[in-house]
Amino acid sequence: MFLDIDGNRMFTLAFGSGPRTILAHGGWISTVEDWIATLAPLSARWRTVTYDHRGAGLTRVPVERISTEALVDDVFRVMDALGIERCVMAGFSLGTVAAMRAVLAQPHRFDGLVLMNGCGEVRSPGLPVAPRVPPSAWPGATHAERMRWFVERCTPEPDSEHIRRWGDYVLARATPEAADRLFMMEAEQPIDWAARLPQLGTPTLIVHGELDAFYRIEHMRYTQSLIPDSELVVMAGSGHLPTLTRPLDVAAHIERFFAARGV
């Protein structure tokens, strides 16, 4: 379904039922398809919600209306539109930026947080940080070739060509301009994460693919060390897309972690 969110038509999926709700935010320019294979098994006991954020998939907006603040505000707009008072917030890859900022902004609305192969803007001190390069400058002569280069780096697992075809299809739905904007705006309005995260009272599950080429395990461990009630799960042999390559395992970790905390 399409929700009218801030004057935009935002493509949204909501399925399943239960006393708990999980709201899942996709990564960079990917879509509801980041999460549906993982949300499907959860939907037997959870209400599950995900959406194409602005600039991705079927949610087309002018590039100038894409900002960090707008993505965070959209989390609450979707919640309000669907009557969600409280939920577990999940973010994937660059989508962890919006997820973490939303939980810090209004912690009373969240029962938990899931960070999937991403940790917002948190970086372990002392480690070098490579400068961000816009996707339009990545290897390849065309936008499609650059997206294929990215997809191949996401999927180091053997026998992953079917996942790569999925990636080609999903990423092609965003414009090159939106791709650049969403990738380069990560550090807007910086937060002192080392000061803020220790105050977070939200149970937090961090899941990380061991072979992820984009988020270093050191950053994930540092993030976990800052959050009081948190757990880091490292998925051996997985790359950047465990929600697609190992969705049942990801769902089981989410179920186990929050069941143990009475969520």
N, C-alpha and C positions, 0 to 999 in steps of 0.2 A: 504494500500500500504506500501511497504518497502522503506525507504529512505536510501541512503548510507551516513551515518553520522560518520565522524571520523574513517572510516574503519569498522564501524558496520552496520548491517542491522537493522534499527530502524522502528518498526511497527508504522504507523501513520494513523490517520483518519482525513479527512478534508471534511466538508460538509456544505451546506447552502450557502447563498450569502447575500450581503448587504454591506453598507458603513462601517460597523464596523467589527472588527475581535476580537475574544477571543481565546487565547491559554491557554489550561488547562493542568496542570502538576499533575499527580496522586501522591498518597501517597506511603510511604514505599516500599513494593513490589507489590503494586496493579497496575492496568493497565488502558487502555482507558475506561474500564467499570466503573471506578469511576465516570466518567463525562458524559457518553453518554446520560443517561436519563435526565440530566439537560440541556445538549447542544441541544437536539432534539427540544424542544420548542423554544429555542433561535434562532435556525437555520432559522426560517422564516424571521428573520430580521438581522441576523449576519452571517458572515463567522465563522465557529467554527472548531477548530483544537485541537486535543489531541494526545498523543503518549505514547507508552510503553517506559519509560525511561530505561537507561542501567541497566541490572540486573533484570528487571521485565518483566513478560509476555513473549512476543515473541522476545524481544530484549535481546538476550544472548550475554554477553561479559565476558572475563576473569575477575575474581574477582579483580585482581590487577589493572584493568583499571577502576574501579569504585571509584570515588572520588567526593568530594564536588565541586571542581573546574570543573571537567569534566561535572557534571550534569548542572552547570550553563552555561558552554560553549555550551552544547547541545541545550539550549534554543535558543541561537542566530543561531546556525547551522540549526535548524529546521526552524526558521523564514526566514533565507536566502534561504534555499532550496525551500521554498514555496513562495518566493517573498513577504514576509510580512515585510513592512517597519515599521509599528506601529501597536500596538494591546493593548487590555486589557490582562494582565497576571493574571492567576488564579492558585492557588496552594492549594492542599488538604493535610492536616495532615503533615507528614514529607516533602511532596512536597512543603510546604510553605518555606522551607529553600532555595531551588533553586529559587523559584519565587521571594522572597524578595531580595536575593543577586543579581539576574539578574536586577531587577528594580533599585537597588542602583548602579550597575555597569554602566548601560547605560540608564539613566532615559529618555533621549530624544526619545527612541524607544517605550515608553509605554504611553498609554492614561489613564490607570487605573490599579488597583491591587485588586484582590479578594483573601482574606485569608479565607479558608474554614476549620473550625475545626482544626486550627493550627496557630502558630505565630512564625514560624522559631525557632530561639534559644532564643527569648526574654523571660525573666522571671522577674516577679515582685520582686523588691528588698525587702528583709526582709522575704520572704517566703522560707521555706526549699525546697531544690531540691533533690529528691531521686536519688541515683546513678543509672546509666543506666545498665541494665542487658541484655546480649545478648540473642536473641531468643532461641539459643541452650540450655540455662539454664532455660527457662520458665517451668512451670508445664506441665508434660506429659512425657511419656516414648518414644514417637516417634515424629518426626517432624510434622506429620499430627495431632497428639494430641495437640501439642503445638500451632499450627495454629488454631485449633478449640477452644482452650482456649481463644486465642486472639479475634477471631471472636465473641464469645459469650459476651465478655466484650464490644465489639463495638456496640452491638445491644440489649440494655435493653428494647426497645419498645416491647409491646405485639404483638403476631402474626408475629414474625420476622424470623421464621424458613426458609422461602424461601430466605431471604436475607443472612442468615447464610450459606445455601447451595451454594449460589453464592460466598460468601467469601471463603469457602473451595476450590472451583474450581479455583478461581483467584489466591489465595496465593500459591496453589500447583504448579504453573507454574514457580516459582522462586526456585533456588537451596538453600539449607540450608546455604551454604557459602555466597551467595549473600544476603540472608536475614540478616545474622549477620553483614556483612559489611555495608549495607545500614542503618541498625538501629544504629550502634555504631559510625558512623563518623559524627554525627550531629554537634558537636562542633569544627570541624576542622577549622583552620584559624579564630579564634573568631573576632567578630566585636563589637565595642562599640555602641550598638543599641541606648542607651539613647542619644548619641551625634549625630548619623547619621539620625535616623528616623524623628526628628523635621525638618530636612532640606528637607525631601521628599515632592515634589510638586505634587505627583501623587494622584488623588482621590482614596481612599482605602475603600472598603467594607469588613468588617469582619463579618463572619457568624459563629455562634457557637451553637452546640447542648447543651441544658441545662444539659443533663445527661451524657455528654462526660466523660469517665473515664480516658482519657489520657492527655487532656489539661485543666488546671484549669481555671475557669472563671476569676479569679484574673489576670492571665497572659494575657488573651485576653483584659481585660479592661485596663491594663497597656499599652499594645501595642497600643490600640486605643487612649489613652491619649497622646502618643508620636507623632502621625501622624496628621498634621494640618487639612487636609480635609478628615476626616474619619468618619465612622459610624459603630457601633457594633449592630448587630441583633442577639438576643438570641432566638433560636427556642425552645419553651416550649415543654417538653416531648420527645425531640429528643436526640439520643445518638451520636455516632461518625460518622454516615453515612447518614446525611440528603440528600446528593445528590442521594442516592438510596432509602431512605425511604420517602422523601418528595421533589422529584425533581422539581415538578411544583412550589412549594413555593420558592425554592432556585432560580429558573429561574426568577420568578417574582421579587424577591428582586434585582437581578442583573439588570434586565431591568429597574426597577424603579430608582435605584440609579444612573445609568449612564445616563439615559434619563434626569434626573433632572440637570445633569451637562453638557448637550449638547454633550455627547460622542456618 
